[in-house]
Amino acid sequence: MRTHSTTPFGRRPLSLAMVAAQAATRDFAAKPDASETVVHKWRLFRALTEARGPLGVTDRALSVLHALLSFHQETALTLPEVEGGAGEESDSTAPGIVVFPSNRELSIRAHGMAPATLRRHLASLVEAGLIIRRDSPNGKRFARRGQGGEIAEAFGFDLAPLIARAAEIENLAEEVRIENRAIALLREKITLVRRDIVKMIETGMEEGVRFAPRAIDGQDIGTWEGLYGRYQALSARYSRSLGRTELEALAGELTAFAAEIQKLLETHVKGQKRSANESQNERHIQNQITNISDLEPSLREGRAEPPGSMPEDDGAETLGSTETPAPNLRTGDRQSPSQRTYPLGMVLQACPDIVDYGKSGEISCWRDLIDAAAIVRSALGVSPDAWKQALDVLGEHDASIVIAAILQRGDEIKSAGGYLRVLTGKAREGEFSLGPVLMALLRGKAAKAARERRQAG
């Protein structure tokens, strides 16, 4: 088969990219073993799909190329042998594999693509050097057959550049696969580090870990709320559009931040080990209760012990001592949630809907939150008995936070009173903690904000 024309028909211009593609194909075909090169067209098309970014072609253009390949009857792409030697070949261009479908048939195999769109994507494939136009004098696509019935000359689209660039395309596809694997590993690392950071912050809040203010990335941070704010700032930079370089930088910052938080927790654990004796532990518990009472005057008066709690005299009898007994461990465990007050700013950030029920539409202190929770409790239909049990087990602060969280979840909870009773029961057994609840609400709020930013962008 001979193919002569290498310039496009009509007003379509000849670009230097076309000339370069034709020259590269001609040089490849001039090699002695060129006709022995066999390329599996569908494997090559898969590699093309992976390397479409570096090659500068779109998925729609590849759909057109897929249609063109379907008109080649063989699975293998091979260059025909040159007949007549180099002297005859000097009159023509390199031998090729030409397919010559009509626009109508090509559009059908391209899933009904519009003619104008089809022409645009064909031009992009030519410009990318993946096919060569072999236009006839009148621009029609057809083939002439010889005496033996074989195609002697064809006008259409030459697929020979795919054979000439097969090795290059495979190498580009492999580079893309390596890049994608590296990006996937970075995304996994970021996911794991983010999870570690959230869990460690939850632990720090739950255990009441205190630390001296320190500078992290030039920012003075002295509370767990501040650390969570720093985490949110880092997480806001994460998106699916980030490249490898940006992901590596973000992963490095998150890893360093996680190491700082882990160091805070380890320092706290080491400090506890150094002072781990009975008298020091008892003084630590008493001091913690006193400090929290100072923060909220309503806690100084104390609250009646829930029914069924063990009297302190039992502890004295068990110890066989006349000295003042240590606080009962079961009672202390039950009241510990009310003693572990979370920052008000964090609660309002996680449950902003409760602010609408505050005095004058704002909440500036814990008393405002407790008063607002009493109003919301009634509006949600929580019975006085369920509310009293929650107050006895959780205390005013944590019970109010739970009401704020139930309000924030809105329609997700069908029965607020029943849900509060379930949480109260879990808290009575020591199986409920507010930290994960608040963190889940904060994560949901951050995820929603990220989705809105992506939609706006």
BAVEXTI-889074 format. One record per residue (C-alpha): y, z, x; residue number from 1; residue in three letters; chain. Coordinates in Angstrom, 1 decimal. Example, Ala and Ser with C-alpha at 12.3 -4.5 7.8 and 13.67 -1.06 7.14 Angstrom:
<rs>
R, -4.5, 7.8, 12.3, 1, ALA, A
R, -1.1, 7.1, 13.7, 2, SER, A
</rs>
This chain:
<rs>
R, 0.0, 0.0, 0.0, 1, MET, A
R, 3.4, -1.0, 1.3, 2, ARG, A
R, 6.7, 0.5, 0.3, 3, THR, A
R, 10.0, -1.0, 1.5, 4, HIS, A
R, 13.0, 0.5, -0.3, 5, SER, A
R, 14.4, 3.8, 0.9, 6, THR, A
R, 17.9, 3.6, -0.7, 7, THR, A
R, 18.5, 4.8, -4.3, 8, PRO, A
R, 19.2, 2.3, -7.1, 9, PHE, A
R, 22.6, 2.0, -8.8, 10, GLY, A
R, 25.4, 4.4, -8.3, 11, ARG, A
R, 23.3, 7.1, -6.7, 12, ARG, A
R, 24.5, 7.6, -3.1, 13, PRO, A
R, 22.4, 7.8, 0.1, 14, LEU, A
R, 22.9, 11.2, 1.7, 15, SER, A
R, 22.3, 12.3, 5.3, 16, LEU, A
R, 19.7, 14.7, 3.9, 17, ALA, A
R, 17.7, 11.8, 2.5, 18, MET, A
R, 17.9, 9.9, 5.8, 19, VAL, A
R, 16.7, 13.0, 7.7, 20, ALA, A
R, 13.7, 13.4, 5.3, 21, ALA, A
R, 12.8, 9.8, 5.6, 22, GLN, A
R, 13.0, 10.0, 9.4, 23, ALA, A
R, 10.8, 13.1, 9.5, 24, ALA, A
R, 8.2, 11.5, 7.3, 25, THR, A
R, 8.2, 8.3, 9.3, 26, ARG, A
R, 7.8, 10.2, 12.6, 27, ASP, A
R, 4.9, 12.2, 11.1, 28, PHE, A
R, 3.2, 9.0, 9.8, 29, ALA, A
R, 3.5, 7.4, 13.3, 30, ALA, A
R, 1.2, 10.1, 14.8, 31, LYS, A
R, -2.3, 8.8, 15.6, 32, PRO, A
R, -4.0, 11.5, 13.5, 33, ASP, A
R, -1.5, 11.4, 10.5, 34, ALA, A
R, -4.0, 9.6, 8.2, 35, SER, A
R, -6.6, 12.4, 8.9, 36, GLU, A
R, -4.3, 15.1, 7.6, 37, THR, A
R, -5.5, 16.4, 4.2, 38, VAL, A
R, -3.4, 18.7, 2.1, 39, VAL, A
R, -4.6, 20.4, -1.1, 40, HIS, A
R, -1.8, 19.6, -3.5, 41, LYS, A
R, -2.1, 22.6, -5.7, 42, TRP, A
R, -2.4, 25.1, -2.8, 43, ARG, A
R, 0.6, 23.4, -1.3, 44, LEU, A
R, 2.5, 23.7, -4.6, 45, PHE, A
R, 1.7, 27.4, -4.7, 46, ARG, A
R, 3.2, 27.8, -1.3, 47, ALA, A
R, 6.2, 25.8, -2.4, 48, LEU, A
R, 6.7, 28.2, -5.3, 49, THR, A
R, 6.7, 31.1, -3.0, 50, GLU, A
R, 9.1, 29.4, -0.5, 51, ALA, A
R, 11.4, 27.9, -3.1, 52, ARG, A
R, 14.3, 30.2, -2.0, 53, GLY, A
R, 14.4, 29.1, 1.6, 54, PRO, A
R, 13.8, 25.5, 0.5, 55, LEU, A
R, 16.7, 25.6, -1.9, 56, GLY, A
R, 14.9, 24.5, -5.0, 57, VAL, A
R, 14.8, 26.1, -8.5, 58, THR, A
R, 11.9, 26.9, -10.7, 59, ASP, A
R, 12.9, 24.0, -13.1, 60, ARG, A
R, 12.9, 21.6, -10.2, 61, ALA, A
R, 9.4, 22.8, -9.3, 62, LEU, A
R, 8.3, 22.1, -12.8, 63, SER, A
R, 9.3, 18.5, -12.4, 64, VAL, A
R, 7.5, 18.3, -9.0, 65, LEU, A
R, 4.4, 19.8, -10.7, 66, HIS, A
R, 4.6, 16.9, -13.3, 67, ALA, A
R, 4.9, 14.4, -10.5, 68, LEU, A
R, 1.9, 15.8, -8.7, 69, LEU, A
R, -0.1, 15.5, -11.9, 70, SER, A
R, 0.3, 11.8, -11.8, 71, PHE, A
R, -1.5, 11.6, -8.5, 72, HIS, A
R, -5.1, 11.4, -9.5, 73, GLN, A
R, -6.7, 13.0, -6.3, 74, GLU, A
R, -6.6, 16.7, -5.6, 75, THR, A
R, -6.0, 15.9, -1.9, 76, ALA, A
R, -2.9, 14.4, -0.5, 77, LEU, A
R, -3.5, 12.0, 2.4, 78, THR, A
R, -1.5, 9.2, 4.0, 79, LEU, A
R, -3.1, 5.7, 3.7, 80, PRO, A
R, -4.0, 4.1, 7.0, 81, GLU, A
R, -1.6, 1.5, 8.3, 82, VAL, A
R, -2.9, -2.0, 8.3, 83, GLU, A
R, -1.9, -4.7, 10.6, 84, GLY, A
R, -0.8, -2.5, 13.5, 85, GLY, A
R, 2.6, -1.4, 14.6, 86, ALA, A
R, 4.1, -4.9, 14.4, 87, GLY, A
R, 3.7, -5.2, 10.7, 88, GLU, A
R, 4.8, -1.6, 10.1, 89, GLU, A
R, 8.1, -2.3, 11.8, 90, SER, A
R, 9.1, -4.4, 8.8, 91, ASP, A
R, 8.8, -1.4, 6.4, 92, SER, A
R, 9.1, 2.3, 6.2, 93, THR, A
R, 6.2, 4.7, 6.7, 94, ALA, A
R, 3.3, 4.3, 4.3, 95, PRO, A
R, 3.4, 6.8, 1.5, 96, GLY, A
R, 1.8, 8.1, -1.7, 97, ILE, A
R, 4.0, 6.7, -4.5, 98, VAL, A
R, 3.7, 7.8, -8.2, 99, VAL, A
R, 5.6, 5.7, -10.7, 100, PHE, A
R, 5.7, 7.4, -14.1, 101, PRO, A
R, 8.2, 6.4, -16.7, 102, SER, A
R, 10.9, 8.9, -17.7, 103, ASN, A
R, 9.3, 9.4, -21.1, 104, ARG, A
R, 5.9, 10.3, -19.6, 105, GLU, A
R, 7.5, 12.4, -16.9, 106, LEU, A
R, 9.5, 14.3, -19.5, 107, SER, A
R, 6.4, 15.0, -21.6, 108, ILE, A
R, 4.5, 16.4, -18.6, 109, ARG, A
R, 7.6, 18.5, -17.7, 110, ALA, A
R, 7.3, 20.2, -21.1, 111, HIS, A
R, 9.8, 18.0, -23.0, 112, GLY, A
R, 12.6, 18.4, -20.5, 113, MET, A
R, 15.8, 16.5, -21.5, 114, ALA, A
R, 16.4, 13.2, -19.7, 115, PRO, A
R, 19.7, 14.3, -18.1, 116, ALA, A
R, 18.1, 17.6, -16.9, 117, THR, A
R, 15.1, 15.6, -15.6, 118, LEU, A
R, 17.4, 13.3, -13.5, 119, ARG, A
R, 19.3, 16.3, -12.1, 120, ARG, A
R, 16.1, 18.1, -10.9, 121, HIS, A
R, 14.7, 14.9, -9.5, 122, LEU, A
R, 17.9, 14.5, -7.5, 123, ALA, A
R, 17.6, 18.1, -6.2, 124, SER, A
R, 14.0, 17.4, -5.1, 125, LEU, A
R, 15.1, 14.3, -3.2, 126, VAL, A
R, 18.0, 16.2, -1.6, 127, GLU, A
R, 15.7, 19.0, -0.5, 128, ALA, A
R, 13.5, 16.4, 1.3, 129, GLY, A
R, 10.4, 17.0, -0.8, 130, LEU, A
R, 10.1, 13.5, -2.2, 131, ILE, A
R, 11.6, 10.1, -1.4, 132, ILE, A
R, 12.9, 7.6, -3.8, 133, ARG, A
R, 11.3, 4.1, -3.5, 134, ARG, A
R, 13.5, 2.3, -6.1, 135, ASP, A
R, 12.8, -1.3, -7.1, 136, SER, A
R, 15.5, -3.9, -7.3, 137, PRO, A
R, 16.1, -3.2, -11.0, 138, ASN, A
R, 15.5, 0.5, -10.8, 139, GLY, A
R, 12.2, 0.4, -12.7, 140, LYS, A
R, 9.1, 2.2, -11.5, 141, ARG, A
R, 5.9, 0.1, -11.3, 142, PHE, A
R, 3.2, -1.1, -8.9, 143, ALA, A
R, 1.9, -4.5, -7.9, 144, ARG, A
R, -1.8, -4.9, -7.3, 145, ARG, A
R, -3.5, -7.2, -4.9, 146, GLY, A
R, -6.5, -9.5, -5.4, 147, GLN, A
R, -9.0, -6.6, -5.1, 148, GLY, A
R, -7.2, -4.5, -7.8, 149, GLY, A
R, -5.8, -2.1, -5.3, 150, GLU, A
R, -2.1, -1.2, -5.3, 151, ILE, A
R, -0.3, -3.4, -2.8, 152, ALA, A
R, 3.2, -2.2, -3.4, 153, GLU, A
R, 4.7, 0.6, -5.5, 154, ALA, A
R, 8.2, 1.7, -6.6, 155, PHE, A
R, 8.7, 5.3, -7.7, 156, GLY, A
R, 8.6, 8.6, -6.0, 157, PHE, A
R, 6.9, 9.0, -2.6, 158, ASP, A
R, 5.0, 12.3, -2.1, 159, LEU, A
R, 4.5, 11.7, 1.7, 160, ALA, A
R, 7.2, 14.3, 2.7, 161, PRO, A
R, 4.9, 17.0, 1.2, 162, LEU, A
R, 2.2, 16.1, 3.7, 163, ILE, A
R, 4.7, 15.8, 6.6, 164, ALA, A
R, 6.2, 19.3, 5.8, 165, ARG, A
R, 3.0, 21.0, 4.7, 166, ALA, A
R, 2.8, 23.3, 7.8, 167, ALA, A
R, 6.5, 24.1, 7.5, 168, GLU, A
R, 6.1, 25.0, 3.9, 169, ILE, A
R, 3.1, 27.2, 4.6, 170, GLU, A
R, 5.0, 29.0, 7.3, 171, ASN, A
R, 8.0, 29.6, 5.0, 172, LEU, A
R, 5.7, 30.9, 2.3, 173, ALA, A
R, 4.1, 33.3, 4.8, 174, GLU, A
R, 7.6, 34.6, 5.9, 175, GLU, A
R, 8.5, 35.1, 2.2, 176, VAL, A
R, 5.3, 37.0, 1.6, 177, ARG, A
R, 5.9, 39.2, 4.6, 178, ILE, A
R, 9.5, 39.9, 3.4, 179, GLU, A
R, 8.3, 40.7, -0.1, 180, ASN, A
R, 5.7, 43.1, 1.2, 181, ARG, A
R, 8.3, 44.8, 3.3, 182, ALA, A
R, 10.7, 45.1, 0.3, 183, ILE, A
R, 7.8, 46.4, -1.9, 184, ALA, A
R, 7.0, 49.1, 0.7, 185, LEU, A
R, 10.7, 50.1, 0.9, 186, LEU, A
R, 10.9, 50.3, -2.9, 187, ARG, A
R, 7.8, 52.5, -2.9, 188, GLU, A
R, 9.3, 54.7, -0.2, 189, LYS, A
R, 12.6, 55.1, -2.2, 190, ILE, A
R, 10.6, 55.9, -5.3, 191, THR, A
R, 8.6, 58.6, -3.6, 192, LEU, A
R, 11.7, 60.1, -1.8, 193, VAL, A
R, 13.7, 60.2, -5.0, 194, ARG, A
R, 10.8, 62.0, -6.7, 195, ARG, A
R, 10.6, 64.5, -3.8, 196, ASP, A
R, 14.3, 65.2, -4.0, 197, ILE, A
R, 14.3, 65.8, -7.8, 198, VAL, A
R, 11.3, 68.1, -7.5, 199, LYS, A
R, 12.8, 70.1, -4.6, 200, MET, A
R, 16.1, 70.5, -6.5, 201, ILE, A
R, 14.2, 71.7, -9.6, 202, GLU, A
R, 12.3, 74.2, -7.4, 203, THR, A
R, 15.6, 75.4, -5.8, 204, GLY, A
R, 17.1, 75.9, -9.2, 205, MET, A
R, 14.0, 77.6, -10.7, 206, GLU, A
R, 13.6, 80.0, -7.8, 207, GLU, A
R, 17.3, 80.8, -7.6, 208, GLY, A
R, 17.5, 79.7, -3.9, 209, VAL, A
R, 20.9, 80.3, -2.4, 210, ARG, A
R, 22.3, 78.7, 0.7, 211, PHE, A
R, 25.5, 78.6, 2.6, 212, ALA, A
R, 27.8, 75.6, 2.0, 213, PRO, A
R, 27.1, 72.8, 4.4, 214, ARG, A
R, 28.4, 69.3, 5.0, 215, ALA, A
R, 26.0, 66.5, 4.1, 216, ILE, A
R, 27.2, 63.0, 4.9, 217, ASP, A
R, 30.7, 64.4, 5.3, 218, GLY, A
R, 30.6, 66.1, 1.9, 219, GLN, A
R, 30.8, 69.9, 1.5, 220, ASP, A
R, 28.0, 71.0, -0.8, 221, ILE, A
R, 27.3, 74.6, -1.7, 222, GLY, A
R, 25.4, 74.6, -4.9, 223, THR, A
R, 22.3, 72.9, -6.3, 224, TRP, A
R, 24.5, 71.2, -8.8, 225, GLU, A
R, 26.4, 69.6, -6.0, 226, GLY, A
R, 23.2, 68.5, -4.3, 227, LEU, A
R, 22.1, 66.8, -7.6, 228, TYR, A
R, 25.5, 65.1, -7.8, 229, GLY, A
R, 24.9, 63.8, -4.3, 230, ARG, A
R, 21.5, 62.5, -5.3, 231, TYR, A
R, 22.9, 60.8, -8.4, 232, GLN, A
R, 25.5, 59.0, -6.2, 233, ALA, A
R, 22.8, 57.7, -3.9, 234, LEU, A
R, 20.5, 56.7, -6.8, 235, SER, A
R, 23.4, 54.8, -8.4, 236, ALA, A
R, 23.3, 52.4, -5.5, 237, ARG, A
R, 19.7, 51.4, -6.1, 238, TYR, A
R, 19.1, 48.1, -8.1, 239, SER, A
R, 16.6, 45.3, -8.2, 240, ARG, A
R, 19.0, 42.9, -6.6, 241, SER, A
R, 19.2, 44.8, -3.2, 242, LEU, A
R, 17.9, 42.9, -0.2, 243, GLY, A
R, 15.8, 44.3, 2.6, 244, ARG, A
R, 18.8, 45.4, 4.7, 245, THR, A
R, 20.4, 47.3, 1.9, 246, GLU, A
R, 17.1, 48.9, 0.9, 247, LEU, A
R, 16.4, 50.0, 4.5, 248, GLU, A
R, 19.9, 51.7, 4.7, 249, ALA, A
R, 19.4, 53.4, 1.3, 250, LEU, A
R, 15.9, 54.6, 2.2, 251, ALA, A
R, 17.2, 56.1, 5.4, 252, GLY, A
R, 20.0, 58.0, 3.6, 253, GLU, A
R, 17.6, 59.3, 1.0, 254, LEU, A
R, 15.1, 60.4, 3.6, 255, THR, A
R, 17.7, 62.2, 5.5, 256, ALA, A
R, 19.0, 63.9, 2.3, 257, PHE, A
R, 15.4, 64.9, 1.4, 258, ALA, A
R, 15.0, 66.4, 4.8, 259, ALA, A
R, 18.1, 68.5, 4.4, 260, GLU, A
R, 16.9, 69.9, 1.0, 261, ILE, A
R, 13.5, 70.6, 2.4, 262, GLN, A
R, 15.2, 72.5, 5.3, 263, LYS, A
R, 17.1, 74.6, 2.8, 264, LEU, A
R, 13.8, 75.5, 1.0, 265, LEU, A
R, 12.0, 76.3, 4.2, 266, GLU, A
R, 14.8, 78.5, 5.4, 267, THR, A
R, 14.6, 80.4, 2.2, 268, HIS, A
R, 10.8, 80.8, 2.5, 269, VAL, A
R, 11.1, 82.0, 6.1, 270, LYS, A
R, 13.8, 84.5, 5.1, 271, GLY, A
R, 11.5, 85.9, 2.4, 272, GLN, A
R, 8.6, 86.3, 4.9, 273, LYS, A
R, 10.8, 88.3, 7.3, 274, ARG, A
R, 11.6, 90.8, 4.5, 275, SER, A
R, 8.3, 90.8, 2.8, 276, ALA, A
R, 7.5, 94.5, 2.2, 277, ASN, A
R, 7.3, 96.4, -1.1, 278, GLU, A
R, 10.5, 98.4, -0.9, 279, SER, A
R, 12.5, 95.4, 0.1, 280, GLN, A
R, 11.0, 93.3, -2.7, 281, ASN, A
R, 11.9, 96.0, -5.3, 282, GLU, A
R, 15.5, 96.2, -4.0, 283, ARG, A
R, 15.7, 92.4, -4.2, 284, HIS, A
R, 14.6, 92.3, -7.8, 285, ILE, A
R, 17.0, 95.1, -8.8, 286, GLN, A
R, 19.9, 93.5, -7.0, 287, ASN, A
R, 19.2, 90.2, -8.7, 288, GLN, A
R, 19.3, 91.8, -12.1, 289, ILE, A
R, 22.6, 93.5, -11.3, 290, THR, A
R, 24.2, 90.4, -10.0, 291, ASN, A
R, 23.4, 88.4, -13.2, 292, ILE, A
R, 24.6, 91.3, -15.4, 293, SER, A
R, 27.9, 91.1, -13.6, 294, ASP, A
R, 28.2, 87.4, -14.4, 295, LEU, A
R, 27.7, 88.0, -18.1, 296, GLU, A
R, 29.0, 91.2, -19.7, 297, PRO, A
R, 26.7, 90.9, -22.7, 298, SER, A
R, 23.7, 91.5, -20.4, 299, LEU, A
R, 25.0, 94.9, -19.1, 300, ARG, A
R, 24.1, 96.5, -22.4, 301, GLU, A
R, 20.5, 95.3, -22.2, 302, GLY, A
R, 18.2, 94.2, -25.0, 303, ARG, A
R, 15.5, 96.1, -26.8, 304, ALA, A
R, 12.0, 95.4, -25.3, 305, GLU, A
R, 10.0, 92.9, -27.3, 306, PRO, A
R, 7.1, 94.4, -29.4, 307, PRO, A
R, 4.0, 94.9, -27.4, 308, GLY, A
R, 5.6, 95.3, -24.0, 309, SER, A
R, 4.2, 97.9, -21.7, 310, MET, A
R, 6.3, 101.1, -21.3, 311, PRO, A
R, 7.5, 102.0, -17.8, 312, GLU, A
R, 5.6, 105.3, -18.0, 313, ASP, A
R, 2.3, 103.4, -17.8, 314, ASP, A
R, 3.3, 102.2, -14.4, 315, GLY, A
R, 4.0, 105.8, -13.2, 316, ALA, A
R, 0.7, 107.0, -14.5, 317, GLU, A
R, -1.2, 104.3, -12.8, 318, THR, A
R, 0.6, 104.9, -9.5, 319, LEU, A
R, 0.0, 108.7, -9.9, 320, GLY, A
R, 3.5, 109.4, -8.7, 321, SER, A
R, 6.4, 111.4, -10.2, 322, THR, A
R, 9.0, 109.1, -8.5, 323, GLU, A
R, 11.0, 106.5, -10.5, 324, THR, A
R, 8.5, 103.7, -11.2, 325, PRO, A
R, 9.2, 100.1, -10.2, 326, ALA, A
R, 10.0, 97.6, -13.0, 327, PRO, A
R, 6.8, 96.5, -14.9, 328, ASN, A
R, 5.7, 93.1, -13.6, 329, LEU, A
R, 4.8, 91.6, -16.9, 330, ARG, A
R, 8.1, 92.6, -18.5, 331, THR, A
R, 10.0, 91.3, -15.5, 332, GLY, A
R, 8.2, 88.0, -15.7, 333, ASP, A
R, 9.0, 87.6, -19.4, 334, ARG, A
R, 12.7, 88.4, -18.9, 335, GLN, A
R, 13.1, 86.3, -15.7, 336, SER, A
R, 14.1, 83.1, -17.5, 337, PRO, A
R, 17.1, 84.8, -19.0, 338, SER, A
R, 18.0, 86.1, -15.6, 339, GLN, A
R, 17.9, 82.6, -14.1, 340, ARG, A
R, 21.1, 81.2, -15.5, 341, THR, A
R, 21.7, 77.5, -14.7, 342, TYR, A
R, 25.2, 76.3, -13.8, 343, PRO, A
R, 27.2, 75.7, -17.0, 344, LEU, A
R, 28.5, 72.4, -15.7, 345, GLY, A
R, 25.0, 71.1, -15.2, 346, MET, A
R, 24.0, 72.2, -18.7, 347, VAL, A
R, 27.0, 70.4, -20.2, 348, LEU, A
R, 26.3, 67.3, -18.1, 349, GLN, A
R, 22.7, 67.2, -19.4, 350, ALA, A
R, 23.6, 68.1, -23.0, 351, CYS, A
R, 27.1, 66.7, -23.7, 352, PRO, A
R, 26.6, 66.6, -27.5, 353, ASP, A
R, 26.9, 70.4, -27.7, 354, ILE, A
R, 30.5, 70.2, -26.7, 355, VAL, A
R, 31.5, 68.8, -30.1, 356, ASP, A
R, 30.5, 72.1, -31.6, 357, TYR, A
R, 32.6, 74.2, -29.3, 358, GLY, A
R, 35.9, 75.8, -30.2, 359, LYS, A
R, 38.6, 73.2, -30.3, 360, SER, A
R, 36.0, 70.7, -29.2, 361, GLY, A
R, 35.4, 72.1, -25.7, 362, GLU, A
R, 33.2, 74.6, -24.0, 363, ILE, A
R, 34.7, 76.4, -21.0, 364, SER, A
R, 32.5, 79.5, -20.6, 365, CYS, A
R, 29.0, 80.8, -21.5, 366, TRP, A
R, 30.3, 82.6, -24.6, 367, ARG, A
R, 31.6, 79.3, -25.9, 368, ASP, A
R, 28.2, 77.8, -25.4, 369, LEU, A
R, 26.4, 80.7, -27.1, 370, ILE, A
R, 28.7, 80.5, -30.1, 371, ASP, A
R, 28.3, 76.7, -30.3, 372, ALA, A
R, 24.5, 77.1, -30.1, 373, ALA, A
R, 24.6, 79.5, -33.1, 374, ALA, A
R, 26.4, 76.8, -35.2, 375, ILE, A
R, 24.0, 74.1, -34.0, 376, VAL, A
R, 21.0, 76.3, -34.7, 377, ARG, A
R, 22.0, 76.6, -38.3, 378, SER, A
R, 22.8, 72.9, -38.6, 379, ALA, A
R, 19.4, 71.9, -37.2, 380, LEU, A
R, 17.7, 74.1, -39.8, 381, GLY, A
R, 16.2, 76.6, -37.3, 382, VAL, A
R, 15.3, 79.8, -39.3, 383, SER, A
R, 16.8, 83.2, -38.4, 384, PRO, A
R, 13.3, 84.5, -37.5, 385, ASP, A
R, 12.6, 81.6, -35.0, 386, ALA, A
R, 16.0, 82.1, -33.5, 387, TRP, A
R, 15.5, 85.9, -33.1, 388, LYS, A
R, 12.1, 85.3, -31.4, 389, GLN, A
R, 13.8, 82.8, -29.0, 390, ALA, A
R, 16.5, 85.4, -28.2, 391, LEU, A
R, 14.0, 88.1, -27.6, 392, ASP, A
R, 11.9, 86.0, -25.2, 393, VAL, A
R, 14.4, 83.6, -23.6, 394, LEU, A
R, 17.6, 85.6, -23.9, 395, GLY, A
R, 21.0, 84.3, -25.2, 396, GLU, A
R, 21.7, 82.0, -22.3, 397, HIS, A
R, 18.4, 80.1, -22.1, 398, ASP, A
R, 17.9, 80.1, -25.9, 399, ALA, A
R, 21.4, 78.5, -26.2, 400, SER, A
R, 20.4, 75.9, -23.5, 401, ILE, A
R, 17.3, 75.1, -25.4, 402, VAL, A
R, 19.2, 74.5, -28.6, 403, ILE, A
R, 21.6, 72.2, -26.7, 404, ALA, A
R, 18.7, 70.3, -25.3, 405, ALA, A
R, 17.1, 69.9, -28.8, 406, ILE, A
R, 20.4, 68.6, -30.1, 407, LEU, A
R, 20.7, 66.2, -27.3, 408, GLN, A
R, 17.3, 64.7, -28.0, 409, ARG, A
R, 18.3, 64.1, -31.6, 410, GLY, A
R, 15.9, 62.1, -33.7, 411, ASP, A
R, 13.1, 62.5, -31.2, 412, GLU, A
R, 12.4, 66.0, -32.6, 413, ILE, A
R, 11.5, 66.0, -36.3, 414, LYS, A
R, 11.4, 69.8, -36.7, 415, SER, A
R, 13.8, 71.7, -34.5, 416, ALA, A
R, 12.6, 75.1, -35.8, 417, GLY, A
R, 8.9, 74.3, -35.1, 418, GLY, A
R, 9.8, 72.9, -31.7, 419, TYR, A
R, 11.7, 76.0, -30.8, 420, LEU, A
R, 8.8, 78.2, -31.8, 421, ARG, A
R, 6.4, 76.2, -29.6, 422, VAL, A
R, 8.8, 76.5, -26.6, 423, LEU, A
R, 9.2, 80.2, -27.3, 424, THR, A
R, 5.4, 80.7, -27.3, 425, GLY, A
R, 5.1, 78.9, -24.0, 426, LYS, A
R, 7.9, 80.9, -22.5, 427, ALA, A
R, 6.2, 84.1, -23.7, 428, ARG, A
R, 3.0, 83.0, -21.8, 429, GLU, A
R, 5.1, 82.0, -18.7, 430, GLY, A
R, 4.4, 78.3, -19.2, 431, GLU, A
R, 7.9, 77.1, -20.0, 432, PHE, A
R, 10.8, 76.5, -17.7, 433, SER, A
R, 14.2, 75.0, -18.4, 434, LEU, A
R, 14.7, 73.3, -15.0, 435, GLY, A
R, 12.4, 70.3, -15.7, 436, PRO, A
R, 14.0, 69.9, -19.2, 437, VAL, A
R, 17.5, 69.7, -17.8, 438, LEU, A
R, 16.5, 67.4, -15.0, 439, MET, A
R, 14.7, 65.1, -17.4, 440, ALA, A
R, 17.9, 64.8, -19.5, 441, LEU, A
R, 20.0, 64.2, -16.5, 442, LEU, A
R, 17.6, 61.5, -15.2, 443, ARG, A
R, 17.6, 59.8, -18.7, 444, GLY, A
R, 21.4, 59.9, -18.8, 445, LYS, A
R, 21.6, 58.3, -15.3, 446, ALA, A
R, 19.0, 55.7, -16.2, 447, ALA, A
R, 21.0, 54.8, -19.3, 448, LYS, A
R, 24.2, 54.5, -17.3, 449, ALA, A
R, 22.5, 52.2, -14.8, 450, ALA, A
R, 21.2, 50.0, -17.6, 451, ARG, A
R, 24.7, 49.7, -19.1, 452, GLU, A
R, 26.2, 48.8, -15.6, 453, ARG, A
R, 23.6, 46.1, -15.2, 454, ARG, A
R, 24.3, 44.7, -18.6, 455, GLN, A
R, 28.0, 44.8, -18.0, 456, ALA, A
R, 27.6, 43.0, -14.7, 457, GLY, A
</rs>
